[in-house]
Amino acid sequence: MKSTNTPAAEGAIVSARRFDPAPARVFAAFANPAQLARWWGPDGFTTQIHEFDLRPGGAWRLTMRGPDGAKFVNLSHFLEVAAPNRVVYEHDDPVHRFRMTMTFAAEGTGTRLTWRMVFASAEEFARVRALVATANEQNFDRLAAHLVASR
């Protein structure tokens, strides 16, 4: 099932999709760096995770490599972690600044995964809005494929 990508408010993008596995399984696909590296990023990207300290105050450092070989270094800091239901992190520059709230809500026997991204400025939001909505959809597609392949 495709996700929904909607602007929630000025400077925010909300993407959501239902996945068949229960919240604990979907959360584990994010919380385990080996699994996360297999699906994180848009189509054609690979992800190398250098640090993943999933706790409030912990850092998440990664490098995404695009299909053209371009490298994108990312640094985030976790603000809240409530396994298996919620993660909040602050994504720092150099790419773009935003706060991500991820919720893993039970929906029937599956999970409704919602990403709420609030950007640091209206200008940044306007610049990346279309790109991010598409990238989130691709990320969810890759997560869905990973969940099926790793049953």
Backbone as a chain_set.jsonl record, in Angstrom:
{"seq": "MKSTNTPAAEGAIVSARRFDPAPARVFAAFANPAQLARWWGPDGFTTQIHEFDLRPGGAWRLTMRGPDGAKFVNLSHFLEVAAPNRVVYEHDDPVHRFRMTMTFAAEGTGTRLTWRMVFASAEEFARVRALVATANEQNFDRLAAHLVASR", "coords": {"N": [[0.846, -1.173, 0.0], [0.572, 2.198, -0.841], [2.101, 5.122, 0.567], [1.01, 8.04, 2.372], [1.72, 11.362, 1.681], [1.77, 14.358, 3.011], [1.613, 17.893, 3.498], [1.76, 18.888, 6.775], [1.712, 21.189, 8.212], [2.912, 24.545, 7.914], [6.195, 24.226, 6.925], [6.421, 21.516, 7.524], [6.441, 18.02, 6.745], [4.491, 15.167, 6.402], [4.653, 11.749, 6.232], [3.192, 8.599, 5.748], [2.599, 5.109, 6.158], [1.093, 1.871, 6.044], [2.34, -1.158, 7.27], [2.683, -4.713, 7.09], [3.918, -6.311, 9.231], [3.984, -6.451, 12.874], [4.332, -3.672, 15.251], [6.753, -4.037, 16.813], [8.439, -5.495, 15.111], [8.713, -3.809, 12.851], [9.847, -1.605, 14.085], [12.267, -2.789, 14.9], [13.55, -3.073, 12.44], [14.382, -0.521, 12.004], [15.834, 0.05, 14.347], [17.995, -1.687, 14.414], [21.161, -1.382, 13.281], [22.41, -2.882, 11.194], [20.248, -3.909, 9.757], [18.963, -1.491, 9.114], [20.801, -0.214, 7.405], [20.398, -1.623, 5.079], [18.035, -0.718, 3.926], [17.686, 2.06, 4.204], [17.304, 5.208, 2.745], [16.772, 6.809, -0.486], [15.745, 5.357, -3.687], [18.34, 3.601, -5.355], [20.378, 4.485, -3.74], [23.042, 3.814, -1.426], [23.775, 3.028, 1.969], [25.998, 3.712, 4.542], [26.524, 3.111, 7.832], [28.031, 4.766, 10.425], [27.906, 5.335, 13.105], [25.524, 4.567, 15.567], [23.692, 5.229, 18.04], [21.181, 4.51, 19.707], [19.536, 6.136, 21.765], [18.299, 8.649, 24.017], [20.113, 11.576, 23.435], [22.056, 10.21, 22.071], [24.131, 9.7, 19.148], [23.736, 9.598, 15.57], [25.404, 8.764, 12.856], [25.962, 8.76, 9.404], [26.76, 7.843, 6.003], [25.434, 8.447, 2.929], [25.435, 7.183, -0.325], [24.898, 8.27, -3.532], [23.388, 7.201, -6.688], [25.038, 8.272, -8.634], [27.453, 8.3, -7.431], [27.921, 10.38, -5.692], [28.529, 11.571, -2.393], [26.779, 11.829, 0.669], [26.977, 13.089, 3.695], [25.552, 12.559, 6.827], [24.333, 13.702, 9.943], [22.763, 13.094, 12.951], [20.952, 13.539, 16.046], [19.566, 11.739, 18.663], [16.585, 12.464, 20.359], [14.331, 11.474, 21.711], [13.477, 8.163, 22.626], [11.331, 5.579, 22.571], [10.897, 2.569, 22.627], [8.696, 0.035, 21.389], [7.575, 2.173, 19.94], [8.075, 4.922, 19.336], [10.329, 7.346, 18.024], [12.347, 10.181, 18.159], [14.32, 12.443, 16.458], [16.903, 14.874, 15.832], [17.939, 16.179, 12.885], [20.913, 17.3, 11.687], [22.759, 19.909, 9.921], [25.059, 18.918, 7.29], [23.269, 18.638, 5.126], [20.323, 19.177, 5.296], [18.311, 20.786, 7.802], [16.168, 19.371, 10.181], [13.517, 18.198, 12.346], [12.687, 14.966, 13.104], [9.933, 12.97, 13.789], [9.118, 9.78, 14.472], [6.565, 7.449, 14.437], [5.348, 4.317, 15.442], [2.681, 2.738, 15.157], [0.28, 0.4, 16.276], [-1.879, -1.143, 13.996], [-4.531, -2.873, 13.356], [-3.314, -6.051, 12.699], [-0.93, -5.122, 11.91], [1.335, -2.364, 11.317], [1.206, 1.139, 11.498], [3.331, 3.279, 10.211], [4.541, 6.427, 10.764], [6.114, 9.304, 9.637], [7.044, 12.406, 10.687], [8.289, 15.299, 9.628], [9.746, 18.231, 10.563], [10.881, 21.166, 9.377], [13.72, 23.362, 9.772], [13.481, 25.905, 8.738], [11.208, 27.901, 6.786], [12.105, 28.415, 4.244], [13.942, 26.358, 3.756], [12.217, 24.165, 3.88], [10.536, 24.717, 1.647], [12.405, 24.478, -0.383], [13.134, 21.733, -0.379], [10.819, 20.228, -0.323], [9.293, 18.744, -2.423], [11.235, 16.906, -3.254], [11.815, 15.52, -0.841], [9.331, 14.334, -0.186], [9.055, 12.471, -2.279], [11.4, 10.952, -1.858], [10.85, 9.885, 0.69], [8.711, 8.19, 0.085], [10.029, 6.326, -1.548], [11.843, 5.337, 0.334], [10.047, 4.063, 2.098], [9.098, 2.092, 0.332], [11.431, 0.576, 0.045], [11.8, -0.262, 2.695], [9.491, -1.851, 2.987], [10.077, -3.935, 1.168], [12.368, -4.95, 2.402], [11.285, -5.895, 4.843], [9.696, -8.009, 3.926], [11.637, -9.656, 2.716], [13.211, -10.36, 4.89], [11.824, -11.997, 6.591]], "CA": [[0.0, 0.0, 0.0], [1.359, 3.428, -0.926], [2.005, 5.995, 1.725], [0.46, 9.369, 2.159], [2.68, 12.43, 1.924], [0.991, 15.58, 3.068], [2.137, 18.926, 4.373], [0.953, 18.942, 7.991], [1.67, 22.601, 8.58], [4.021, 25.221, 7.268], [7.496, 23.721, 7.334], [6.373, 20.109, 7.941], [5.987, 16.979, 5.819], [4.087, 13.948, 7.087], [4.554, 10.578, 5.36], [2.715, 7.464, 6.544], [2.245, 3.89, 5.427], [0.815, 0.673, 6.84], [3.164, -2.33, 6.985], [2.053, -5.919, 7.635], [4.397, -6.773, 10.539], [3.635, -5.736, 14.108], [5.248, -2.571, 15.549], [8.077, -4.452, 17.291], [9.236, -5.921, 13.957], [9.02, -2.632, 12.039], [10.789, -0.836, 14.891], [13.559, -3.479, 14.845], [14.172, -2.789, 11.147], [15.041, 0.77, 12.175], [16.712, 0.07, 15.516], [19.164, -2.526, 14.177], [21.92, -0.705, 12.214], [22.661, -3.776, 10.056], [19.023, -3.896, 8.956], [18.716, -0.127, 8.664], [21.683, 0.077, 6.271], [19.893, -2.317, 3.886], [16.877, -0.07, 3.304], [17.605, 3.505, 4.415], [17.67, 6.068, 1.627], [15.952, 6.692, -1.689], [16.144, 4.371, -4.691], [19.662, 3.722, -5.932], [21.349, 4.924, -2.737], [23.535, 2.881, -0.415], [23.985, 3.713, 3.242], [26.996, 3.192, 5.474], [26.285, 3.678, 9.157], [29.287, 4.867, 11.176], [27.557, 5.36, 14.531], [24.076, 4.511, 15.77], [23.516, 5.112, 19.481], [19.738, 4.744, 19.813], [19.124, 6.531, 23.114], [18.296, 10.108, 24.086], [21.47, 12.117, 23.47], [22.934, 9.415, 21.211], [24.377, 10.205, 17.802], [23.556, 8.737, 14.404], [26.222, 9.28, 11.749], [25.93, 7.869, 8.248], [27.059, 8.391, 4.691], [24.643, 7.884, 1.835], [26.076, 7.362, -1.624], [23.908, 8.289, -4.593], [23.673, 6.392, -7.869], [26.114, 8.91, -9.392], [28.666, 8.246, -6.616], [27.99, 11.507, -4.759], [28.41, 11.198, -0.988], [26.006, 12.736, 1.515], [27.239, 12.819, 5.104], [24.416, 12.953, 7.665], [24.519, 13.62, 11.385], [21.54, 13.322, 13.72], [21.012, 13.264, 17.481], [18.284, 11.247, 19.173], [16.003, 13.236, 21.456], [13.435, 10.559, 22.44], [13.384, 6.783, 22.15], [10.359, 4.808, 23.352], [10.725, 1.336, 21.84], [8.807, 0.074, 19.923], [6.504, 3.05, 19.473], [8.372, 6.313, 18.968], [11.699, 7.859, 17.979], [12.459, 11.567, 17.714], [15.713, 12.871, 16.313], [17.21, 16.149, 15.195], [18.878, 16.005, 11.776], [21.718, 18.514, 11.587], [23.394, 20.175, 8.636], [25.14, 19.846, 6.18], [22.28, 18.434, 4.07], [19.249, 20.079, 5.694], [17.971, 20.652, 9.223], [14.774, 19.088, 10.497], [13.236, 17.288, 13.453], [11.885, 13.822, 12.655], [9.218, 12.164, 14.777], [8.68, 8.518, 13.881], [5.682, 6.675, 15.309], [5.104, 2.935, 15.021], [1.4, 2.499, 15.833], [-0.439, -0.817, 15.898], [-3.062, -0.955, 13.168], [-4.896, -4.267, 13.119], [-2.16, -6.901, 13.034], [0.245, -4.485, 11.331], [1.891, -1.133, 11.882], [1.146, 2.401, 10.764], [4.562, 4.038, 10.441], [4.379, 7.83, 10.379], [7.27, 10.192, 9.757], [6.698, 13.838, 10.678], [9.532, 16.061, 9.491], [9.533, 19.665, 10.715], [12.117, 21.79, 8.919], [14.196, 24.475, 10.588], [13.038, 27.178, 8.173], [10.248, 27.812, 5.686], [12.883, 28.404, 3.007], [14.469, 24.997, 3.595], [11.05, 23.332, 3.58], [10.126, 24.976, 0.26], [13.471, 23.996, -1.272], [13.254, 20.267, -0.429], [9.509, 19.594, -0.136], [8.968, 17.731, -3.437], [12.289, 15.892, -3.2], [11.669, 14.726, 0.378], [8.12, 13.516, -0.28], [9.388, 11.35, -3.168], [12.406, 10.125, -1.181], [10.182, 9.135, 1.763], [7.955, 7.113, -0.561], [11.015, 5.317, -1.954], [12.328, 4.736, 1.578], [9.012, 3.133, 2.556], [9.132, 0.943, -0.587], [12.606, -0.235, 0.384], [11.502, -0.89, 3.984], [8.523, -2.928, 2.742], [10.812, -5.044, 0.541], [13.242, -5.53, 3.444], [10.465, -6.648, 5.79], [9.298, -9.25, 3.27], [12.835, -10.485, 2.483], [13.858, -10.775, 6.147], [10.865, -12.704, 7.466]], "C": [[0.893, 1.239, 0.0], [1.124, 4.284, 0.308], [1.263, 7.264, 1.358], [1.544, 10.363, 2.517], [1.899, 13.726, 1.878], [1.705, 16.621, 3.91], [1.217, 19.043, 5.583], [0.739, 20.378, 8.44], [2.836, 23.248, 7.858], [5.336, 24.681, 7.82], [7.511, 22.267, 7.745], [5.89, 19.215, 6.802], [5.653, 15.755, 6.657], [3.931, 12.851, 6.042], [4.14, 9.408, 6.232], [2.388, 6.296, 5.632], [1.989, 2.779, 6.42], [1.695, -0.466, 6.335], [2.536, -3.535, 7.676], [2.594, -6.354, 8.993], [3.941, -5.878, 11.697], [4.679, -4.652, 14.406], [6.648, -3.005, 16.0], [8.99, -4.841, 16.128], [9.636, -4.732, 13.082], [10.036, -1.757, 12.781], [12.18, -1.464, 14.828], [14.284, -3.225, 13.532], [14.853, -1.422, 11.143], [16.116, 0.704, 13.253], [17.979, -0.754, 15.347], [19.959, -1.923, 13.016], [22.206, -1.586, 10.996], [21.433, -3.846, 9.155], [18.792, -2.52, 8.337], [19.549, 0.206, 7.421], [21.187, -0.566, 4.979], [18.772, -1.555, 3.182], [16.839, 1.453, 3.409], [18.09, 4.257, 3.183], [16.77, 5.848, 0.427], [16.495, 5.62, -2.636], [17.544, 4.661, -5.228], [20.742, 4.149, -4.962], [21.809, 3.734, -1.893], [23.839, 3.698, 0.832], [25.022, 2.976, 4.062], [26.788, 3.898, 6.807], [27.579, 3.612, 9.955], [29.049, 4.807, 12.681], [26.045, 5.356, 14.634], [23.831, 4.191, 17.232], [22.079, 5.505, 19.81], [19.323, 4.925, 21.273], [19.085, 8.053, 23.125], [19.721, 10.642, 24.284], [22.434, 11.384, 22.56], [23.019, 9.988, 19.806], [24.098, 9.128, 16.754], [24.305, 9.402, 13.252], [26.195, 8.27, 10.612], [26.382, 8.623, 7.009], [26.189, 7.667, 3.686], [25.395, 8.185, 0.545], [25.003, 7.233, -2.695], [24.311, 7.434, -5.774], [24.82, 6.955, -8.712], [27.432, 8.922, -8.624], [28.805, 9.389, -5.628], [27.762, 11.013, -3.337], [27.659, 12.285, -0.226], [26.206, 12.31, 2.962], [26.066, 13.36, 5.904], [24.779, 12.775, 9.129], [23.194, 13.964, 12.053], [21.812, 13.005, 15.179], [19.621, 12.862, 17.948], [17.851, 12.074, 20.376], [15.119, 12.364, 22.336], [13.511, 9.182, 21.792], [12.455, 6.046, 23.099], [10.015, 3.564, 22.536], [9.47, 0.601, 22.289], [7.843, 1.065, 19.278], [6.912, 4.406, 18.925], [9.872, 6.593, 19.02], [11.621, 9.301, 17.49], [13.942, 11.883, 17.618], [15.802, 14.197, 15.59], [18.265, 15.878, 14.135], [19.594, 17.329, 11.567], [22.185, 18.739, 10.155], [24.508, 19.152, 8.451], [24.027, 19.705, 5.144], [21.095, 19.372, 4.272], [18.861, 19.757, 7.133], [16.482, 20.399, 9.381], [14.709, 18.243, 11.749], [12.295, 16.216, 12.92], [11.245, 13.16, 13.86], [8.683, 10.955, 14.04], [7.779, 7.819, 14.879], [5.381, 5.343, 14.639], [3.835, 2.491, 15.749], [0.767, 1.208, 15.338], [-1.678, -0.431, 15.105], [-3.5, -2.343, 12.714], [-3.735, -5.147, 13.573], [-0.857, -6.302, 12.519], [0.65, -3.222, 12.059], [1.642, 0.029, 10.945], [2.396, 3.178, 11.158], [4.344, 5.444, 9.903], [5.676, 8.573, 10.642], [6.769, 11.618, 9.666], [8.003, 14.611, 10.724], [9.19, 17.545, 9.561], [10.867, 20.344, 10.423], [12.432, 23.051, 9.705], [13.746, 25.83, 10.055], [12.047, 26.921, 7.043], [10.974, 27.742, 4.354], [13.425, 26.999, 2.726], [13.342, 24.035, 3.222], [10.648, 23.495, 2.112], [11.143, 24.4, -0.725], [13.438, 22.483, -1.443], [11.92, 19.523, -0.413], [9.222, 18.474, -1.136], [9.975, 16.582, -3.407], [12.092, 14.953, -2.008], [10.439, 13.824, 0.311], [8.373, 12.287, -1.154], [10.38, 10.407, -2.499], [11.784, 9.302, -0.058], [9.391, 7.965, 1.195], [8.899, 5.975, -0.974], [11.593, 4.598, -0.736], [11.323, 3.712, 2.101], [8.945, 1.903, 1.65], [10.279, 0.011, -0.228], [12.418, -0.942, 1.729], [10.534, -2.055, 3.791], [9.213, -4.161, 2.148], [11.716, -5.737, 1.557], [12.439, -6.375, 4.415], [10.005, -7.973, 5.204], [10.499, -10.19, 3.141], [13.428, -11.037, 3.774], [12.912, -11.481, 7.108], [11.489, -13.878, 8.15]], "O": [[1.86, 1.312, 0.759], [0.102, 4.183, 0.986], [0.938, 7.516, 0.197], [2.211, 10.221, 3.541], [1.422, 14.137, 0.82], [2.331, 16.288, 4.916], [0.018, 19.273, 5.428], [-0.31, 20.72, 8.986], [3.657, 22.557, 7.254], [5.56, 24.679, 9.03], [8.521, 21.802, 8.273], [5.04, 19.608, 6.003], [6.434, 15.352, 7.519], [3.174, 13.0, 5.083], [4.667, 9.233, 7.331], [1.959, 6.471, 4.491], [2.584, 2.74, 7.497], [1.786, -0.708, 5.132], [1.924, -3.392, 8.734], [1.801, -6.74, 9.852], [3.568, -4.719, 11.51], [5.788, -4.703, 13.875], [7.634, -2.387, 15.599], [10.185, -4.548, 16.156], [10.776, -4.659, 12.623], [10.972, -1.234, 12.175], [13.173, -0.745, 14.713], [15.513, -3.168, 13.511], [15.786, -1.189, 10.375], [17.202, 1.256, 13.076], [18.949, -0.537, 16.072], [19.489, -1.946, 11.878], [22.24, -1.082, 9.874], [21.558, -3.842, 7.931], [18.461, -2.416, 7.156], [19.048, 0.839, 6.492], [21.525, -0.098, 3.892], [18.573, -1.721, 1.979], [16.014, 2.08, 2.744], [19.161, 3.968, 2.649], [16.088, 4.829, 0.329], [17.565, 5.055, -2.41], [17.89, 5.807, -5.516], [21.917, 4.174, -5.328], [21.062, 2.78, -1.677], [24.121, 4.894, 0.761], [24.933, 1.763, 4.253], [26.866, 5.123, 6.896], [28.152, 2.539, 10.138], [29.878, 4.296, 13.434], [25.361, 6.053, 13.884], [23.769, 3.024, 17.62], [21.788, 6.654, 20.142], [18.832, 4.0, 21.921], [19.768, 8.689, 22.322], [20.438, 10.21, 25.187], [23.529, 11.882, 22.298], [22.106, 10.667, 19.336], [24.208, 7.93, 17.013], [23.902, 10.448, 12.744], [26.382, 7.073, 10.827], [26.388, 9.853, 6.966], [26.201, 6.439, 3.599], [25.919, 9.282, 0.347], [24.293, 6.231, -2.766], [25.455, 6.987, -5.856], [25.497, 6.21, -9.42], [28.42, 9.484, -9.098], [29.717, 9.376, -4.802], [26.916, 10.151, -3.095], [27.866, 13.48, -0.438], [25.668, 11.293, 3.399], [25.632, 14.491, 5.687], [25.45, 11.813, 9.503], [22.583, 14.992, 11.759], [22.767, 12.303, 15.513], [18.633, 13.542, 17.673], [18.637, 12.346, 21.284], [15.143, 12.488, 23.561], [13.597, 9.057, 20.57], [12.751, 5.904, 24.286], [8.992, 3.509, 21.853], [9.204, 0.55, 23.49], [7.347, 0.816, 18.18], [6.178, 4.991, 18.128], [10.58, 6.146, 19.923], [10.916, 9.603, 16.527], [14.715, 11.636, 18.543], [14.905, 14.588, 14.844], [19.357, 15.403, 14.445], [18.964, 18.353, 11.303], [22.028, 17.876, 9.291], [24.886, 18.537, 9.448], [23.861, 20.614, 4.331], [20.897, 20.284, 3.469], [19.045, 18.641, 7.618], [15.647, 21.1, 8.808], [15.702, 17.648, 12.168], [11.243, 16.518, 12.358], [11.922, 12.829, 14.833], [7.896, 11.081, 13.103], [8.163, 7.613, 16.031], [5.185, 5.266, 13.426], [3.912, 1.929, 16.841], [0.72, 0.949, 14.136], [-2.423, 0.474, 15.48], [-2.911, -2.92, 11.8], [-3.236, -5.007, 14.69], [0.205, -6.904, 12.674], [0.356, -3.031, 13.239], [1.845, -0.084, 9.736], [2.512, 3.67, 12.28], [4.004, 5.629, 8.734], [6.257, 8.484, 11.724], [6.139, 11.998, 8.679], [8.727, 14.585, 11.719], [8.442, 18.059, 8.729], [11.855, 20.129, 11.126], [11.542, 23.718, 10.232], [13.638, 26.794, 10.813], [12.051, 25.856, 6.425], [10.507, 27.077, 3.429], [13.369, 26.518, 1.595], [13.508, 23.19, 2.342], [10.444, 22.501, 1.414], [10.769, 23.893, -1.782], [13.687, 21.988, -2.542], [11.906, 18.294, -0.485], [8.933, 17.352, -0.722], [9.595, 15.417, -3.523], [12.192, 13.735, -2.15], [10.506, 12.664, 0.716], [7.952, 11.183, -0.807], [10.217, 9.189, -2.568], [12.151, 8.143, 0.131], [9.4, 6.872, 1.761], [8.591, 4.801, -0.766], [11.807, 3.387, -0.773], [11.708, 2.614, 2.503], [8.755, 0.789, 2.138], [10.109, -1.208, -0.202], [12.829, -2.091, 1.886], [10.731, -3.126, 4.364], [8.963, -5.288, 2.575], [11.817, -6.964, 1.571], [12.871, -7.47, 4.778], [9.933, -8.968, 5.925], [10.389, -11.383, 3.425], [14.083, -12.079, 3.753], [13.178, -11.551, 8.307], [10.821, -14.573, 8.915]]}, "num_chains": 1, "name": "protein.A"}
